[in-house]
Amino acid sequence: MNFKRIGFIGAGAMGEAIIKGLLTKGINPENIWISEKSQERSDYLHKEYGIVRAKDNEDLVDHSEAILLAVKPQNLTAAVESFVTSFNNEKILVSILAGVTTAKIEALLPVGSNVVRVMPNTPALIGEGTTVMTGGTNTTDIQLQEVLTIFEAVGRVNVLPETMFNAVTGLSGSGPAFVYLMIEALADGGVLAGLSRDIAYMLAVDTVKGAALMVQETKKHPGQLKDMVTSPAGTTIYGLLQMEKAGLRGTLMETVLAAAKRAEQL
């Protein structure tokens, strides 16, 4: 990684996950700066990780080459205005703001500014994130690859066109919540069938994890793996029948589409 110093404007759960990942990769904590509105949060991160607290956003930008912007989307303009006089074309602004385009950010910065838009998801908190990123108008492939190394510290990274970002947000950005709901429902089904709650949750979690790894490791189509489990007139086919009757497949598709449309509205 060629960035000598990385600054975080806003350091919530996702920011902390990235900081932890960078430190795990051997980045010196003195090269990670934060500017956080919450004094309590700032104190915690400094004490926990030994990272540097900037005086304000402008101070952070003055001392950083890559600036990761992790504020709420509605606070974008105010955040950029607080440091724009210190921002120049030798720096890169990395945004993880959902629904905010590179063009919107570029319009707030000096002409020729480098912007990278990133969509991480919450499994980054345990180093298993799925991150999608894209470069702005002025960002070079080399700069994009440098930013990519930041997010490789918390999982897998893909570079995709910005036109796909609303769909990405609907699937991988919001998707963990949909999976959590399915895990909860599977566990409830186990309880309904007579299992204790703790055993039901353990089995549901392990089953979802194992099934996902089977798709990833075998490279087989999920339908093919499903058929491997489904014996004639067995328990699985009866369960699948109930799922098809309930329209689960269509519901999940429409769920992702609804989240993607909401990302477009934002």
Contacts in CASP RR format, 6 or more apart in sequence:
PFRMAT RR
TARGET T0000
AUTHOR 0000-0000-0000
METHOD contacts of the structure
MODEL  1
MNFKRIGFIGAGAMGEAIIKGLLTKGINPENIWISEKSQERSDYLHKEYG
IVRAKDNEDLVDHSEAILLAVKPQNLTAAVESFVTSFNNEKILVSILAGV
TTAKIEALLPVGSNVVRVMPNTPALIGEGTTVMTGGTNTTDIQLQEVLTI
FEAVGRVNVLPETMFNAVTGLSGSGPAFVYLMIEALADGGVLAGLSRDIA
YMLAVDTVKGAALMVQETKKHPGQLKDMVTSPAGTTIYGLLQMEKAGLRG
TLMETVLAAAKRAEQL
1 25 0 8 1.000
1 27 0 8 1.000
1 146 0 8 1.000
1 149 0 8 1.000
1 150 0 8 1.000
2 146 0 8 1.000
3 65 0 8 1.000
3 66 0 8 1.000
3 146 0 8 1.000
3 150 0 8 1.000
4 31 0 8 1.000
4 65 0 8 1.000
5 31 0 8 1.000
5 32 0 8 1.000
5 33 0 8 1.000
5 63 0 8 1.000
5 64 0 8 1.000
5 65 0 8 1.000
5 66 0 8 1.000
6 22 0 8 1.000
6 27 0 8 1.000
6 31 0 8 1.000
6 32 0 8 1.000
6 33 0 8 1.000
6 64 0 8 1.000
6 65 0 8 1.000
6 66 0 8 1.000
6 67 0 8 1.000
6 68 0 8 1.000
6 150 0 8 1.000
7 32 0 8 1.000
7 33 0 8 1.000
7 34 0 8 1.000
7 35 0 8 1.000
7 54 0 8 1.000
7 60 0 8 1.000
7 63 0 8 1.000
7 64 0 8 1.000
7 66 0 8 1.000
7 67 0 8 1.000
7 68 0 8 1.000
8 15 0 8 1.000
8 18 0 8 1.000
8 19 0 8 1.000
8 32 0 8 1.000
8 33 0 8 1.000
8 34 0 8 1.000
8 35 0 8 1.000
8 36 0 8 1.000
8 60 0 8 1.000
8 67 0 8 1.000
8 68 0 8 1.000
8 70 0 8 1.000
9 35 0 8 1.000
9 57 0 8 1.000
9 60 0 8 1.000
9 67 0 8 1.000
9 68 0 8 1.000
9 69 0 8 1.000
9 70 0 8 1.000
9 71 0 8 1.000
9 79 0 8 1.000
9 83 0 8 1.000
10 34 0 8 1.000
10 35 0 8 1.000
10 36 0 8 1.000
10 37 0 8 1.000
10 69 0 8 1.000
10 70 0 8 1.000
10 71 0 8 1.000
11 19 0 8 1.000
11 34 0 8 1.000
11 36 0 8 1.000
11 41 0 8 1.000
11 42 0 8 1.000
11 45 0 8 1.000
11 70 0 8 1.000
12 36 0 8 1.000
12 41 0 8 1.000
12 70 0 8 1.000
13 122 0 8 1.000
13 125 0 8 1.000
14 70 0 8 1.000
14 96 0 8 1.000
14 120 0 8 1.000
14 122 0 8 1.000
14 124 0 8 1.000
14 125 0 8 1.000
15 68 0 8 1.000
15 70 0 8 1.000
16 45 0 8 1.000
16 125 0 8 1.000
17 124 0 8 1.000
17 125 0 8 1.000
17 127 0 8 1.000
17 154 0 8 1.000
18 68 0 8 1.000
18 120 0 8 1.000
18 124 0 8 1.000
18 150 0 8 1.000
18 151 0 8 1.000
18 153 0 8 1.000
18 154 0 8 1.000
19 32 0 8 1.000
19 34 0 8 1.000
19 45 0 8 1.000
19 49 0 8 1.000
19 51 0 8 1.000
20 49 0 8 1.000
20 154 0 8 1.000
21 127 0 8 1.000
21 153 0 8 1.000
21 154 0 8 1.000
22 32 0 8 1.000
22 150 0 8 1.000
22 153 0 8 1.000
23 29 0 8 1.000
23 32 0 8 1.000
23 49 0 8 1.000
24 153 0 8 1.000
25 153 0 8 1.000
29 49 0 8 1.000
29 50 0 8 1.000
29 51 0 8 1.000
29 52 0 8 1.000
30 51 0 8 1.000
30 52 0 8 1.000
32 49 0 8 1.000
32 51 0 8 1.000
32 52 0 8 1.000
33 51 0 8 1.000
33 52 0 8 1.000
33 53 0 8 1.000
33 54 0 8 1.000
33 60 0 8 1.000
33 63 0 8 1.000
33 64 0 8 1.000
34 42 0 8 1.000
34 45 0 8 1.000
34 46 0 8 1.000
34 51 0 8 1.000
34 52 0 8 1.000
34 53 0 8 1.000
34 54 0 8 1.000
34 60 0 8 1.000
35 53 0 8 1.000
35 54 0 8 1.000
35 56 0 8 1.000
35 57 0 8 1.000
35 59 0 8 1.000
35 60 0 8 1.000
36 42 0 8 1.000
36 45 0 8 1.000
36 53 0 8 1.000
42 53 0 8 1.000
45 51 0 8 1.000
45 53 0 8 1.000
46 52 0 8 1.000
46 53 0 8 1.000
54 60 0 8 1.000
54 63 0 8 1.000
56 82 0 8 1.000
57 79 0 8 1.000
57 82 0 8 1.000
57 83 0 8 1.000
58 82 0 8 1.000
58 83 0 8 1.000
58 85 0 8 1.000
58 86 0 8 1.000
60 67 0 8 1.000
60 83 0 8 1.000
61 67 0 8 1.000
61 83 0 8 1.000
61 86 0 8 1.000
61 87 0 8 1.000
61 91 0 8 1.000
62 86 0 8 1.000
64 91 0 8 1.000
65 90 0 8 1.000
65 91 0 8 1.000
65 92 0 8 1.000
66 91 0 8 1.000
66 92 0 8 1.000
66 94 0 8 1.000
66 146 0 8 1.000
66 147 0 8 1.000
66 150 0 8 1.000
67 83 0 8 1.000
67 87 0 8 1.000
67 91 0 8 1.000
67 92 0 8 1.000
67 93 0 8 1.000
67 94 0 8 1.000
68 94 0 8 1.000
68 96 0 8 1.000
68 150 0 8 1.000
69 76 0 8 1.000
69 79 0 8 1.000
69 80 0 8 1.000
69 93 0 8 1.000
69 94 0 8 1.000
69 95 0 8 1.000
69 96 0 8 1.000
69 97 0 8 1.000
69 105 0 8 1.000
70 96 0 8 1.000
70 97 0 8 1.000
71 79 0 8 1.000
71 97 0 8 1.000
72 97 0 8 1.000
73 97 0 8 1.000
73 98 0 8 1.000
73 99 0 8 1.000
73 100 0 8 1.000
73 266 0 8 1.000
76 97 0 8 1.000
76 100 0 8 1.000
76 104 0 8 1.000
76 105 0 8 1.000
76 108 0 8 1.000
77 108 0 8 1.000
80 105 0 8 1.000
80 108 0 8 1.000
80 109 0 8 1.000
81 108 0 8 1.000
84 108 0 8 1.000
84 109 0 8 1.000
84 110 0 8 1.000
87 93 0 8 1.000
87 109 0 8 1.000
87 110 0 8 1.000
87 113 0 8 1.000
88 110 0 8 1.000
88 113 0 8 1.000
89 110 0 8 1.000
89 112 0 8 1.000
89 113 0 8 1.000
89 114 0 8 1.000
89 138 0 8 1.000
91 113 0 8 1.000
91 114 0 8 1.000
92 114 0 8 1.000
92 115 0 8 1.000
92 116 0 8 1.000
92 139 0 8 1.000
92 143 0 8 1.000
92 146 0 8 1.000
92 147 0 8 1.000
93 105 0 8 1.000
93 109 0 8 1.000
93 113 0 8 1.000
93 114 0 8 1.000
93 115 0 8 1.000
93 116 0 8 1.000
94 115 0 8 1.000
94 116 0 8 1.000
94 118 0 8 1.000
94 147 0 8 1.000
94 150 0 8 1.000
95 102 0 8 1.000
95 105 0 8 1.000
95 115 0 8 1.000
95 116 0 8 1.000
95 117 0 8 1.000
95 118 0 8 1.000
96 118 0 8 1.000
96 119 0 8 1.000
96 120 0 8 1.000
98 119 0 8 1.000
98 169 0 8 1.000
98 173 0 8 1.000
98 263 0 8 1.000
98 266 0 8 1.000
99 165 0 8 1.000
99 166 0 8 1.000
99 169 0 8 1.000
99 263 0 8 1.000
99 264 0 8 1.000
99 266 0 8 1.000
100 117 0 8 1.000
100 266 0 8 1.000
101 117 0 8 1.000
101 162 0 8 1.000
102 115 0 8 1.000
102 116 0 8 1.000
102 117 0 8 1.000
102 134 0 8 1.000
102 135 0 8 1.000
102 136 0 8 1.000
102 137 0 8 1.000
102 162 0 8 1.000
103 136 0 8 1.000
103 137 0 8 1.000
105 115 0 8 1.000
105 117 0 8 1.000
106 112 0 8 1.000
106 113 0 8 1.000
106 115 0 8 1.000
106 136 0 8 1.000
106 137 0 8 1.000
106 138 0 8 1.000
109 115 0 8 1.000
112 137 0 8 1.000
112 138 0 8 1.000
113 138 0 8 1.000
114 136 0 8 1.000
114 138 0 8 1.000
114 139 0 8 1.000
114 140 0 8 1.000
114 143 0 8 1.000
115 135 0 8 1.000
115 136 0 8 1.000
115 137 0 8 1.000
115 138 0 8 1.000
115 139 0 8 1.000
116 133 0 8 1.000
116 134 0 8 1.000
116 135 0 8 1.000
116 136 0 8 1.000
116 139 0 8 1.000
116 143 0 8 1.000
116 144 0 8 1.000
116 147 0 8 1.000
117 133 0 8 1.000
117 134 0 8 1.000
117 135 0 8 1.000
117 136 0 8 1.000
117 162 0 8 1.000
117 165 0 8 1.000
118 131 0 8 1.000
118 132 0 8 1.000
118 133 0 8 1.000
118 147 0 8 1.000
118 151 0 8 1.000
119 131 0 8 1.000
119 132 0 8 1.000
119 133 0 8 1.000
119 165 0 8 1.000
119 168 0 8 1.000
119 169 0 8 1.000
119 172 0 8 1.000
119 173 0 8 1.000
120 129 0 8 1.000
120 130 0 8 1.000
120 131 0 8 1.000
120 151 0 8 1.000
120 154 0 8 1.000
120 173 0 8 1.000
121 129 0 8 1.000
121 130 0 8 1.000
121 131 0 8 1.000
121 172 0 8 1.000
121 173 0 8 1.000
121 175 0 8 1.000
121 176 0 8 1.000
122 129 0 8 1.000
122 173 0 8 1.000
122 176 0 8 1.000
123 129 0 8 1.000
123 130 0 8 1.000
123 155 0 8 1.000
123 176 0 8 1.000
124 131 0 8 1.000
124 151 0 8 1.000
124 154 0 8 1.000
124 155 0 8 1.000
125 154 0 8 1.000
127 153 0 8 1.000
127 154 0 8 1.000
127 155 0 8 1.000
128 155 0 8 1.000
129 154 0 8 1.000
129 155 0 8 1.000
129 156 0 8 1.000
130 155 0 8 1.000
130 156 0 8 1.000
130 158 0 8 1.000
130 172 0 8 1.000
130 173 0 8 1.000
131 151 0 8 1.000
131 154 0 8 1.000
131 155 0 8 1.000
131 156 0 8 1.000
131 157 0 8 1.000
131 158 0 8 1.000
132 157 0 8 1.000
132 158 0 8 1.000
132 159 0 8 1.000
132 160 0 8 1.000
132 164 0 8 1.000
132 165 0 8 1.000
132 168 0 8 1.000
132 172 0 8 1.000
133 144 0 8 1.000
133 147 0 8 1.000
133 148 0 8 1.000
133 151 0 8 1.000
133 157 0 8 1.000
133 158 0 8 1.000
133 159 0 8 1.000
133 160 0 8 1.000
134 159 0 8 1.000
134 160 0 8 1.000
134 161 0 8 1.000
134 162 0 8 1.000
134 165 0 8 1.000
135 144 0 8 1.000
135 159 0 8 1.000
135 162 0 8 1.000
136 162 0 8 1.000
144 159 0 8 1.000
148 157 0 8 1.000
148 159 0 8 1.000
151 157 0 8 1.000
160 168 0 8 1.000
165 263 0 8 1.000
166 260 0 8 1.000
166 261 0 8 1.000
166 263 0 8 1.000
166 264 0 8 1.000
167 256 0 8 1.000
167 260 0 8 1.000
169 259 0 8 1.000
169 260 0 8 1.000
169 263 0 8 1.000
170 256 0 8 1.000
170 257 0 8 1.000
170 259 0 8 1.000
170 260 0 8 1.000
170 262 0 8 1.000
170 263 0 8 1.000
171 256 0 8 1.000
171 259 0 8 1.000
171 260 0 8 1.000
173 259 0 8 1.000
174 256 0 8 1.000
174 259 0 8 1.000
175 256 0 8 1.000
175 259 0 8 1.000
178 252 0 8 1.000
178 255 0 8 1.000
178 256 0 8 1.000
179 208 0 8 1.000
182 208 0 8 1.000
183 201 0 8 1.000
183 204 0 8 1.000
183 205 0 8 1.000
183 208 0 8 1.000
184 204 0 8 1.000
186 200 0 8 1.000
186 204 0 8 1.000
186 207 0 8 1.000
186 208 0 8 1.000
187 197 0 8 1.000
187 200 0 8 1.000
187 201 0 8 1.000
187 203 0 8 1.000
187 204 0 8 1.000
188 200 0 8 1.000
189 200 0 8 1.000
190 200 0 8 1.000
190 203 0 8 1.000
190 204 0 8 1.000
191 197 0 8 1.000
191 200 0 8 1.000
195 203 0 8 1.000
211 225 0 8 1.000
214 220 0 8 1.000
214 225 0 8 1.000
215 222 0 8 1.000
215 225 0 8 1.000
218 225 0 8 1.000
226 240 0 8 1.000
229 236 0 8 1.000
230 236 0 8 1.000
230 237 0 8 1.000
230 240 0 8 1.000
231 237 0 8 1.000
243 249 0 8 1.000
END
